[in-house]
Amino acid sequence: MQKGKLSKKNIIISGEFIKRITSALPNGKNIVFDAKGMIVIPGLIDSHVHMREPGSEYKEDFFSGSKAAVAGGVTTFLDMPNNKPPITTVEDLNRKRQLASKSVANYGFHFGTTGGNIDQIKEAWKSNIASVKVYMDETTGSMKITNEKSIKEVFANSRTVCVHAEGKNAEKAFEIAKATKTNLYLCHMSKKSEIDFLIKKKKPKNVFVEVTPHHLFLSEKNASNYNLMKPELKPESDVNALWDAIKKGIVDTIGTDHAPHTTPEKEFNKVFGVPGLETMLPLLLDAVNKKRIKLEKVVKLTSENPAKIFKIKKRGKIEPGYYADLTITDMNLEKEVDAKKLFTKCGWSPFSGWKLKGWPVATIVNGHIVFKDGEINHVFGQEIEIGN
């Protein structure tokens, strides 16, 4: 898929980059992957993951989580800062950067704040970060900020802020972003009232809305300890409002909020989050097959828009000069989500047993086939480059 349209072409790769796209037949000896009968889309960019490293590597780490990513057609992910310790200093960010070097997918970072690290935020913006994450509601970790003055100061010293803000707090974040002229990325919107507020306010160009697969495909009737999350699962009326918001162009991205926990933790403790890297694209491709969403919209929400919003250089499109980050999909492949075959370290999924039609069958990262036929080729990814 090139420029939002399907066409029958050959993609010529040189090193890490797409060299040209042509109708001419390639030399048979140079064919790396024959995608006849399949659809090639830009590698997915997941703007919202929790790889749990450092501090909770028993749940997930950059190696296991990145294998889950490429198995799900995700070639680039942006990792959140609510680690142990939270990533609120440039020194901690650089340690995390070293840990991420074992990833088989490309990676980038959101920086953290507890409201009092403005000097570190200023330094972090010189260090290739995607955003500063502000937690205005309860979630995993202890990074919630309630002091509005502190929140405003963070916004005023950031180019882009991601927020975990629900209901009235989302409205408050909206007004602060308006006052400070900061780019605002509203994570995991899940309520009709939040969407209605954005429609009423005529969402400006510097405000971006993310929704998650679990809020699109699950509702409160699926609630359980395993499906405990923040924001919580909502009634069907809210789910329908999210799909309607996608159609109306209110939603800018779909991100997994991949947040793995072990089976015992989910069974016996109050922990928030579910894994999602391996199931986001199959769920969306199945929705394409069911005529609920168009493939070009999926590409826009999961590749093109994340690259634009976070100013990720040379990724998110299939064009000459861009990195060869490609996901090869079989729209006719039908199979069940099998928890035993997942690469995520936590080893379960809220969608286990779901039969879905449309799956990624190969993933190319920086010109290398990293996932094919259920197997991982251990070629390391790289840190993405963020533009100003």
N, C-alpha and C positions, 0 to 999 in steps of 0.2 A: 504494500500500500504506500503510494507516494502522493504527497500533497492532497491527502484525503480521498483519493480515488484509487480503485483497483485497476491495475494494468498488468499485462503479461510482459515482464522484462527480465533481463539478467542483471544482477548486481555484481559489479566487479570490485573486489576488495584488494587494496595494496597495503600491507602492513596492518596498522590499526584502523585505517580509514577507508571509507567508500571512495573509490577512484572515479567510477562512472556508472551510469545506469543506461543500458542499451538494449535494443531489440535484436542486435546481431548475435549470432550463435557463438558461444565461447569455444575455445579449444577444449576438446573432450578431456585431455590430460590434466587440465587446470580446474576442473569442476570439483569444488570442495563439498558442496551439498546440493543435491538435486531436489528442489522443492516443488516439482511438478505436481499439480493437483492440490497444493497447499497455499496458504496465504501468509506472506511475510509482512510483519508489522514492525514499527520501531520498538526496540526493547523498552519494556515498561520502566518508568521512574516512580518508585514508591517514596513519597515525600514524608512518610510517617511510620517509622519502625522503632522497636525497642529491642536491640540485640543483647541487652542484659550484661554486657561486658564493658567496664569492670564491675565486680561485686557480686554478680549472680550468675556466674558462668555455668552453674549446674543446670540452669533453665535453658540457656542458649549462649552461644558465643559467636564471634564474627565468622568463624569457619562454618559451623553448623547452620547458622542463620543465612549465610550467603549461599550455601548449597540449596536451602529451601527457596531462596529468592530465584536463582536461575532455573530451578525445576518448575517454578511458577511463571517463567517468562520475564522476570524482573531482572534487568541488567544494571540498574543503579538504585541505591536506596539512600535516604537521609536518616541518620540515627538521632534519636532523642536523648536529652541530657540527664534524665532522672535515674542516674546510676548510683552506685555506692563506692566512693563518694559522688555526689552530684557534680556535674561538669560545669563549674562556675569560675574556674581560673584557666588562664591560657596554659599553665603548666599541666593541669589535669587534662586539658584538651589534647595536648601534645602526647601525653602518655596514652590516651585513648587512640590517637592517630597511629601509634606504633602497634597497638593491639589489632587494629583494623587491617593492618597490612597483610594478614593471612586470608582476607576475604577473596572469594572467587568471582564476586560481582564488584562493580564500581561502587564507591561510597562517598558520602559527605556527612556533614555534622551540623546539627542545631546546637547552639550554646545555651547554657542554663543561667538562671538568676534566682536569687532569693530576695532581690530588691536592694541589696547594699553593695553590689559589686560593679558599680558604674565604671570605674577605672579599668576593670578587667573586660567589661563589655566593649569599651573603646578599643582596647588592644586586640580583642578577638576579631573585630571587624577588619583588622589588618591580616588576619590569619585564615582567610578562605572559608568562612562559615556561611551557612545558608540563611540562618535567622537566629534570633534570640527567642527562646521559648518561655512564656509566662503561664504559670498555672494559677488560675483564679478559682478553681474548684478542686474538690478532693479527687485524688487518684493515687497510683502507686508512687511511693516516695514521700518526702516531707518538704516539698518545694512550693507549697501554696502561699500566695501573697494576697493579703487582704487590705493593706495600706494603699489607698488610691494615689496618694502623693508619690509613693515609691513606684507604682505601676506607671504613672505618667512620666517619671524620670527615665525609666527603662525605655519606654516608647520614644521619648525625645532623643535618646542617644542610640537609636537603632534604625537601620534602613528598613528592615522587615522584622515583624514580630509574629510568631505563631502563638496562639493562645488556646489553652484548654479553658473555655468559658461557656457555661451553660445558661440558658434562659436569660434572666436579667443581667447576668454578668457578661454575656455575649453582647447585649445592647450597650453596656458600659464600655466594653472594649472598643466597640464601633465608634462611640462618641469620643473616646480618647484618641483613637487613630485619626479621626476627623480633625481634632484640635491640633495634633502634633504633625499631621500630614505624613504619618508613617504607614508603610505598606502593612496591611493586616491580613493574616492568614488564619481563618477560623477553623480550627480542627474539629473533626467529627461532629458536624451539626446533625441533630437527630430529631428535632421537634418541628411540628408545623408552625408553632408560634414564632420560632426563630426565623423560619423562611418568610413568614408573613411580615415580620418586622423589616427584613431586608428588601422585600418588594415595596413596602410602604415608603421606606427611606430611599428608594431608587439606588440600590447598591452602586457605589462609585467604583471607578477603575482601580483604585488602590486597595479594595477589599476583596478577598478571595475566600471561597467556600469549599471546604472538603467534606465529603461524606465517606462512610466506610462500607465495605461489603456486608458486615454483620448487621448494620442498621438498614441496609437495603433488602437483605434476604431473610432476616429473622425478625420476629416481633416478640412482644411480651409473653405470648403464648409459648414461646420456646425458652422462657426463663428457667434457669436452674443454677446450681452452684458452678457448673462448668461454664455456663454462659453469663456469669456475673461479670459486669463490665461497667466502666464509666466513659461516657454517659450510658445509663441503663437502656435495655431494650424497651421499645415503645409500642403503643397500640398500632394496629393496622392503619389507622387514619394518619398517623405520623409517617409510617413507612410509605404510604401512597403519596404523601406530600413531598417526600424526598424524590421519588421518581418523577413527580410532576415538575419539581424544581430543576431536575436534569433536563427535561424537555424544554423548559422555559429559558434555559441558559443561566439560571441563578447559581448552579453548582459549577465549580471550576475544575475540581479534581476529585478522583477517587483514590484514597490511600488506605492501606490495610490496618493501620494502628496495630501491627503485628506485636503482640504482647504475651509471650509464652510463659506459662507456669507449669510446674510438674503436676501429674495426676493426683498425688496425695494432697498437695496444696489446694487444688481446686475442690477436692472432695471434702476436706475437713477444715478449711480456713476461708476467711473472707478476703479473697484476693481478686483484683480486677484485671480483666484482659483475656484475650483469646489469640491463638496463632492465626495468621491469615495469608502469609506470603505465597503458599502453594495453591491456594484455592481462589484467590481474587480473579485471575484471568479465566479459569474454567467456568466460574459462576457467571462472569460477564459474557463469555462466548456462548454459554447456554442461553442467556437472556437474548443475545443476538439471534440465535436460532429460533427462539420463541417470539421474535418480532417485538420484543419489549424495548430494545435499544438498537441503534444502528452501529455497525462496526466502526465507521468513521468517528462517531461520538466517543466510543470506547477509547480509540487511539488519542483523541484530543484530550480526554480527561485523565488518561494514565501515562501519556508520553509528552505530547506537545505542550500542554499547559503547565505541568510541573517544571519543565525546562525553562519556559518563559518566566514564570512567577519567581523562581529562585535563581534566574540568570545563569543557568548551567550551560557552559559553552560547548557547542558542537555536538549536542545530544538531543534526542527527542524527535528526530526526523530521519527519513531515508532520503538523503541528498548527498551529492558529491561534496567532499570536504568534511563531512560529518564522520564521527567515529562509527565504525561498523558494529553497532549494538543492535542486534536484530533478534526478533522472536518469530519462529516458524510455527504456524498453527495448522492443525487439522480440524476443520470445522465439522467434519463428519465422524470423528472419533468419539465414541460413547463409552464411558466407563464410570465406575463408582469411585468416590473418594475413599481411599483405603489408608487408614491411620498407620498400618504396619509398613507402608511404603513411603511414608513422609520422611523428609530429611531433617525437619526441625527436631531439635533435641528433646522437646517435651513429648513428642510422639502421639499427639491426639489432635482432633479438629472438631469444631462445632458442626461441621458439615459431613462428618463421617457417615458413610452409607448413602449419601446423596448421589443419584445417577445424573451425570451431566454430559451434555453433548457439545464438543468443542474443547480441544486441549492444546497446550503448547507441546510440541514434540522435539524441538531443538532450540537452543538459545546460544547466540553468538555474542561474545563480549570482547570489544576491542579487536575484532577480526578473528578471534579464536572460538572454535566450537567448545563450549564449556559444559553444555548439557545436551545429551542425545540418547534417545531410546532408554530413558530411565537411568542413565549412568552419568556420573560427574567426571569431567576431565579437569584435573587440578591445575588450572592456569590462573594465576592471581590477577585480580582486577587492579584498579588504581583509584586514587582520590580524584574526584571530579574537580574541575576548575570553575569557580564562581566568578562571574563578571561583576563590575561595579554598577 
